Amino acid sequence: MLLALLLALADWPQWGRTPQHDGATTAAANRLDRIEARVVVDPFTEAEKQEVGGVLFVHYPVPLVDGDDLYLLEKGGTFTSRTTTNTQTWNVKNVRRTAAGFATRWTFASDWLPVPHGVGIGPQWEPVFHPVLGADALWVPGAGGTMLKVRPADGTLMARVNPFGASVNASIFSAGPPAVDAAGNLFYTAIQFSPAAWNADPLGSWLVRIAANGTTSTATLASLTPNAPAADALCTTAFNQSELPFPPSPNAVAPAIRCGPQRPGINATPAIAAGGTIYIVSRAHFNDRYSFLVAVNPDLTPKWAASMRNRFLDGCNVALPPNGAPGGCRAGAITGVDPADNLPGSGRVNDDGTSSPVVLPDGNVLYGAYTSYNYRQGHLMKFSAAGAFLASYGFGWDITPAIWRHGETYSIVIKENHYNSGSYCFSPINCPSRNASAPNDPEQYFITQLSPSLEREWQFKNTETQACERIGDTTRCVTQSSHGFEWCVNAVAVDGNGVVYANSEDGYLYAIDQGGTQRQRIFLEEALGAAYTPLSIGNDGRIYTQNNGTMFVVGNIVRRRAVGR
């Protein structure tokens, strides 16, 4: 009975596996001995990469696992460009593992479309289309901010649930993936655009609840962030590039622009604590330097909204080279400030990331925020259950951390990419590449485990130098890097033994033991051009990962038993 319960809990029904998004399972994952199956989820990858110089600017959902059944994205239609998405279609494909292999049982076509492509603000990457598994249904995002209730057994539509009226309003979009709590309630955010799209205020934005009994309720982002600047207020932005190096003077005051209303971050998923509190992230429409972690009561009334603004003092002379040096702030700048606005650094909700809140075992909350001044690494931010800012760590870009519970405590697992980019600006003169401007902190790429207080416990460094490509039954490799490859994972997975699984831009899936030593790795398909992707672990120990628009089933023949925590 206990084993059956543990196996049931080991399935992967949504982003981060649990409503808290802890990215962990009680199952012991299999060895990385072989690729058991490949399933193409995006047939347009070559065209998508060609359009942007070889980079795959697409976000993909985590493979959903329910026993022998997989629920996967399958894109269809035709690819025109990443700025014109209405020629593509987004479908869910159910694949079942049988004694003969993996067979498609059904495909369900959604009428969902991503939010419009952004210019200046809004997403440059293709947003994620992400279904979730509930107790008795597969919930699939649909047109007009609706959710489509699909029967898992045969892929038939049971209902379209529309919280915004009787008819579908094409100007409303789901902003990010839905999340389902232990009671079967579904939560997601939605946004409504005017014909001017990103150049005008959204017509509305909401947190949506679809209760287990099918009833719907909504709360506006404005009602949930009463302490945010008003839409017409002026919000401080960055200095003009003509004033480099930043800040223009030690006491310079950065210009301000109209904030715009608060609205949800694109691609961000709500997290639900065991007690029912819902956590989302919000930002000013025209200025992501005014972002919030928002706590909402189960009845969608506001609980608190914690500002991410002016939380860091690790800018000039700290994370950056000394003032006056290449890549550093202007000589005389105040130590610790973000040079772009001459203020303490602010956590920012970036529409091209997928970072989502994570509720920790002690009730505290993590969020991976964007910051640009520390070589675009972002910051991992920790808040208390009452909304107090507790701590930060100097990497948070596009990562939803995984949580490994052990004994009476836990550890936090993230990627940590020290990118080869300029520091706080895009000028090669004032902000040369990292290896020139920060020789003591060179380009390097880690999987990092942190303590509850965000102190480093161990790191595993990517040291691969070869870029490989699988062509039929052969693999072709060329020397590509002397600094390793970045981790192209946006949500790592941890098994019941604390083994960490992460995919890298070198094309390999890695298994990393506690302590930071490599247990095993397996090559998938292609190095470089691999989008940031999540992975999942099934209750039988198989690992489901992605590379170059293809989902790979990885494991061995022998099944392992589940373990307790």
N, C-alpha and C positions, 0 to 999 in steps of 0.2 A: 504493500500500500504506500509506504513512504517512498519507495523507488519510483512508483508510478507518478506520485505527486511531483517529485523532483524532475522527472522527465517532462511532465506537462509544463512545468515552470520554465523549462529550458528553451521552449520555442521562442521565436523572434517575431512578434506581431507588429512592431512599429519602430520608428526612429528611436535608437537608444535602448531598445527591447522593452523597457518598463515605462510606466507613466512618469517615473522620475528621471528617465534617460540615463541609467547608470551603465549601460553598455556592457553588462556582465551576465554570465550564465553560470548555473551550477554544473553544467555538463563539462566533462573533460574532452577537449577537442582531440581529434585524430592527428596522427602524424601527417606531415606534408609530403606524402610519398608519391602521389600521382594526381593528375587532373582527370577526374572521373567523367566530367561532361562540360561542354561549352554551350552557352545559349546567347546568341546575338540579341541585344536589347536595343541597340541604336545602329541602324544600317547606314547612317549618314556621317560617320565619324571622319572619313577622309575628306569629304567636302567641308565639314565643319572646321577641321584643322587647317585646310588650305586657305580658308577665308581669313584666318588670323595668324598666319605664319607658323603653323605647326602645333599650336596649342589647342587643346580641346576645352573650349569655354562652355561646358555643359555641366549642370548638376544632375546627379542620378539618385533615385531612391535606394534605400537599403533593401536587399532581397528579403522578402518576408517568408518565414518558414513556419509551417504547421504540420509536424510529423513528416510524412512523405510528400507533402504538397508544398510547392513554391509558388509565390505570386510575384511576378516580375513585370517591369516595364517592357513594352514593345512599341517603339515608335513606328509610325507609318506615314502615308501621304508622300509628299515630296519636300526636299530641302531647297529653299530659295535663298535665304540668308538668315543670320541670327537676328536681324532687325525686322524680318517678316516671318512670323511664326504661324500665321493662319493657314499655311499650305501643309503643315505637318499635323499629324494626329497622334494622340497619346492613349495607348491601350494598356490593359492589364492582361497578362497571359498566365494561366494556371498550368504549371508543369508538374507532373507526378512521377515520382521515382518508383519503378517497378523492377521485377527481376530481370527484365529485358533491357532496362535503361531508363532514360528520362523521356517522357512522352507528353506532348501538349494535349491537354483535355479540352480547353476552351480559351477563347480570347474575347474580352469585353472591350468595346470601343466607347471611350468617354468623349464628351463634347467639350471637355476642359480646354482652356487656352491659358498660357502664361500671361502675367501682367505685361503691358507694353514694354518694349526695349527702351532703356533709359539713355539719355544723352546729358552728361554732366552729373545728374542725379538719377537714381533708379538703377536697375541691374544692367550690367554689360554682359554677364554670363546668362545663359539660358536658365531660368528658374526651374526648380525641381517639381515634378509631378509625383505625388507620393500618396498611395493608398495605405490603409491600416486595417488590421484584422480585429474585429470585435468578437464577442462571444458567439454570435449567431449570424454574422454578416461580414462581408468585405465592404468597407467604406471607401468609395472612390471619388475624388474631387471632380465636380462637373462644372458646366458653364454657369455664369451668373452668381458665383459664390455658393452654389448648391453642393450637396453631398448625395451621391448615388449609392443606394443600399443594394448590394449585389449578393446573390445567393452563392456561397462558395462551392456548392456541389456541382452546379452546372453553368454558372456565369450569367444567369438571367437577372434582369433588373427587377427588384422587388418594389422600390419606391425611389422617387426623387424628393429629397427633403430640402425645402426652400425656406430659410428663415426670413426672407426679404419680400414675401408676397406670393401671390398665386402664379404670376408669370415670371419667366426668366429674364432678368435684366442684364444685358450683355456688357454693361459698363461696370459691373461688380465682378471682382475676381477674388478667389482665395489667395491670401498673401503667402501662406506657408503650409507645410504639412499638418494634417490633423493629428491629435493625440487622443487615446482612449484610456480612461481610468479603470480601476479595478471593478467598479460598479457598472461599467458599460456606457458611461457618459462620454460623449465626443466633444472635443474642444478644438477650435481653430480660429485664425484671424482672417479678416476680409477687408477689402478696400474698394472704393468706388471712384472712378476717374471721370473728369469732364472730358470733352473732346480734345482739350489741350494737353491731356495726359500729365506728364511730369512737370510741365511748365506752369501748371496752375494748382491751386489747392485741391486736394481730394474732396469729392463731394460727401464722403463719409468713410469711416473706418471703424471696425467692430471686433470685439471678441465674441465668438458664437459658441453656444452650448446646445447640443442636441442630446437630450436626456435619453436614458435607456428606454423609456416608454415612447419615444418619438417626438415629444414636445420640444419646441425650440424657444430660446431666449437669446437676447443680444445685449451687449453693453458697448457704448461708444468709447473709443480711446480717450476722447476728451473727458468723459466722466471718470475714467480710471486714472487720469494723470492731472488732478486738480492743481498741483504745485508746479506744473510745467509753464513755461512762458506762453502767453497768448499768441494766437496765430499772427497777429499784426505787430507783435513786439519785435524789437531788433535784437538779433543774436550775434555775438562776436564770431567772426570768421578769420581766415588767415590773411597775413600780409600779402601784398602784391609781389609777384615774382621780380618786378623791376627793383625791389628794395633789398635784394639779397646782398650779403648774407643776413639771415634773420637772427635775432630781432633787429630792426633797423637802428635801435638805440636801446640802452638798458631800461629805459622807462617808456618805450614806445607803446602806444595803445593801438591794437589791431582794429580794422574797420568792422562794421556790423552790417548784416543783411536781414531782411525780413525772415522770421523763423519759419512761418508756416505752421499748420496744425500738427499735433502729434498723430502719428500713424504707425502701424506695425512694421517691423523690419521684414523685408522679403526673404523667404526661405526659412525663417525662424519658427520653431515648433513650440507650442506651449508645453510646460512640464507641470505635473500634478503631484503634490505632496500626498503622503499617506492620509493626512487629516483632511484633504480636500482642497487646500489652497492651490490656486492656479497661478503659475508664473509665466509672464510673457515679457518681451522687450519692445520698447517703443522709442521713437525718435522724432525730432522736428523734421517736417517734410523737406525743407530746404537746407537744413544744417544738422548733420549727424553729430556735431559736437554737443548737442543737447539731447542726450539719450537717457533712458530710464529702464531699470529693472522694476517690473510692476507685479505686485501681489494682489490677487483678486479672491474674494470669498466665494464659496461654492454657489451662492445665489447671484453671482456676478456683480455684487456691490464692491466698491473699492476698499482695499485693506491698507495698502501703502504703495507709494511710488518712490523708489530710491534713485536719485540722480547719479549718473556716472561721471558727471562733470567735475573737473579740477581735482582729481583724486591722486595724481601721481607727481612725484618730484624726482624723476630720474631722467630728465632731458639733458639740457646743456651741462657739459662738464661731468656727466654721470654715464648714461648710456651712450652719449655721443663723445667724439674726440674732444680734447681740450679746446676751449674757446680760442678762436683765431687760427687753429690748425685746419688742414683740409678735412672737410666733412663736419667740422665743428661749428658752433654758433659764432656770431660776431664777437670779437674781443670785447670784454667787459660785460657780457650778458650775465644775467642772474643765474646762478647754479640751480639746475633742476627743472627749469621751465621748459615747456614745449616751445621751441623757437618760432613756430608758425604763428602763434598768437601771444607769446610772451606771458603765458599763464601756466599754472600747473596742468599737467596733461589730463586729457579727458578720454574716458572709454567711449567708443563710438560704435553704433549699430550700422554696419555696412551691408548694403543690399546685395553685394556679390559674395558674401559669406553664407554659411549655413549654421553658424554657431547658435546653439539653443541652450536655455537654462538647464541646469542639472541640480536636482535636489539631493543633498548629501544624506548619509545615514543619520547624522546628528541634527538634521533639519535645516542646516545652513544651505546656501545656494551659490552655485558657480555660474559664471557667464564669461565666455571668451570674446572680449571686445577688441575692436580694431583701434590701433594707433599707428600713425605713419612716421612719427619722428624717430622711433627706435628701429629704423630699417624695415618698417612695415611689419613688424612682428606682432603687434597688438599686445594686450595684457589679459591674463586670466584674472578675473575679479571674484572675490568671495564676499558675500553678504550674509548677515544673520537672518534668522527667520522673522525678525522684527524690522528688517530693512537697514540695519547699521552696516556700513562698509568696514570690513575686517582686515583684508589683506589683498595683495596682488602679486603676480609673478609675471616676468617680462616676456611671456609669449602667450598669445590668445587668438591669433588670426585663424578663423574658419576651423575651429575645433570644438566638438562637443566631447568633453573628457569622459573616460570610462572610470568606474570606481571598483577597486578590488577590496572586498571585505576580508579581513583576516583577524582572528582572535576577537578582541573587543574594540578594534579600531578599523581603519580603512586607509587606502592609498589612492591617489589620483593619477591617472595615466593620460598623457597628452603627447602630441607631436611637438617638436620644437625646431623649426627651420630658421637658421641664421642665413637669410637670403643674401645673394650677391646683388644688392641694390645700393643706390645712393642713400644718404641718411635722411634728412628732413625735407629735401626738395628734389626737383627733377633736373637741376643744372649740373652737368658733369664737371663744371669748374668749381662750384661751391659745395657740391655734394658728390664727390667722386665715388666709385664703387667701393663696396665694403672692404675689400682686401687692401685698397690703397688708403682709405680713410680710417679704418679701424684694424690695423694689423694685429693687435692683441686680441681681437675677437673676429677671427676670419670666417669666411663662408664655411659652414658645417651644418650637419643635419642629424637630429637626435630623436629618439623616443625617450621621454623623460617620465620618471615616476616621482610624485611629490607626496609629502606628508600632509595631514589635515591642515597644518599651518602654512602650507605651500613652500616648505623647505625641500630641497632636492634630496631624494633618496638614492636614485641611480639614474644613469643614462646609457643608452645604447646608440652608438654612432654608426651611420651609414658610411662605409668606406669603399663602396663599389666604384670602379673606374671605367668599366665597360658598358657601353650602350648596345643592347642586343635587340634583335627582332626575330620572331619565329616565322619561318617561311616553310610551310608544309611540315615535313618531319625534321627539318634542319633549323639550326639557330645561327644567325650571323651576328657578329659582334665587332665593334670598333671602339678604340679608346676615346672616351668622351670627356671625362671629368677627372680632376685631381683633388676635388673637394667632396666627393660623394654626391648622392642624389637626394633631392628633397623628398620628404614623406608626403605622398599625394593622398593621404587619408584624412577625412574630416570627422570620422567617428571610429576610433579603434575599438577592438573587442577584447575582453578578458574572459578566459575560461575558469572553471571551478578550481583549478590548481594554481591560478594566478599567472598563467602563461598569456602573454600579450600577443595579439595578432594585428599586423598592420601591413598595408601595401605601400610600396615605394615607387617613385617615378623611375627607378631603374628597371621596373617591370617585374619585380619579385614580390611575392607574399612572404613575410617573415613571421616566424614564431620565436618569441623572446622570453627567456626564463626570468623569474624573479632574480634580482641582482644585476640584470642588464647583460646577460650573455646570450648569444644566438644559439637557439636550439636547432633550428632548421630553416631552410627557405626553399622556395620553388619558383621557377620562372613561369610567367603567364604567357604574354604575347609580345609586348612591345615596350621599350624604354622611351621616355619622353612623350609629350603629347597626351599623357594620361590625366584625365580630370581628377579633381579631388573627389574621392568616393568613399562611402561607408562599407562595412562588411558585417556579416552575421554568422552565427554558429548554430547549427541545428541540434536537436535533442539527442541525435545519434553521434555527434561529434564532427560531422562534416562542416567544412568552412565554405562560405559563399562569398566570393570576392569579385571585384570588377577591374577590368583593364581594357582601355581602347574600345569602349562601347560593347563589351562582351562580359557576361557573367560566367564565372568559373566555379565548378564544384570541386573542392580539393579535399583529399583525405586518404585514408588507407582502407583496407578491406576489413580489418578487425574493428569491431565496435568496442568502445570503452564505456564502462558504467559511470553514471553520474556520481558526483561527490558532494558532500555537504560543505557548508562554510563554517 
